[in-house]
């Protein structure tokens, strides 16, 4: 029974990591696309858009890091 529980924990950890990674990838892609669109509409706002885009991407990536930590705790 114990090996089955360990296998189930590994599968759920991998699933958690996959979902969080996909969510972070979509989030970073949307942030990047909208940042390029904003700079295309108003080139003078490049510095502000870049700063906010980097902060947004860091927050989206943090979700994947939290999921990695949770997935590794399940092992």
N, C-alpha and C positions, 0 to 999 in steps of 0.2 A: 504494500500500500504506500509506503514511503517513497519509492522511486516514482510512482505515478503522481504523487503530490509535487515532487520536485519537477517532473516534466510539465505538469500543469502550470507551475509557477514560472518556468522558463518561457512557455508559450504565451502566457498572459503578459509577461514583461516585454517580450518581443512585440506583441500586438500593441501594447501601450506606446512603445518607442516608435513603431511604424506610424501610428495615428498622429502622434505629436510631431514627428519629422515631416509628415505630409502637410500638416497644418502650418508648421513653421515655413515650409517651402512655399506654400501658397501665399502666406502672409507677406513674406519677403518679396515675392514676385509682384504682388499687388502694390506694395509700397514703392518698389522701384518703378513700376509702370506709371503710377500716378505722379511720382516725382518728376519723371521725364516729361509727362504731359504738362505739369504745372510750369516747368522751366520753359517748355516750348511756347506756352501761352504768354509768359511774362519772364523774359530772360534776365531782367534785373533782380529777380527774387532768388537767384541761384544759391546764394549763401544761406539764406533762411531755409529754403527747401532742402538743401543738402544736410543742414544740421538736424532738422526734424526727421528727415528720412533715415539718417544714421541712428538716431534715438529709437525710431519705430522699428527698424530692423534688429537692433539689439534686443528690444523687448520681445519681438517675435522669436528670436533665436533662443532667448532665455527659457521659453516654454519647452523647447526640445531638450535643453540641458536639464531642466527639472524632470522631464520624462526619463531621461537617461539615468538620473540618480534613482528614481523610483523603480526603474526596471532592474537596476543592479542590486537594489535592496531586497528584491524578491528572490534572489539566488541564494 
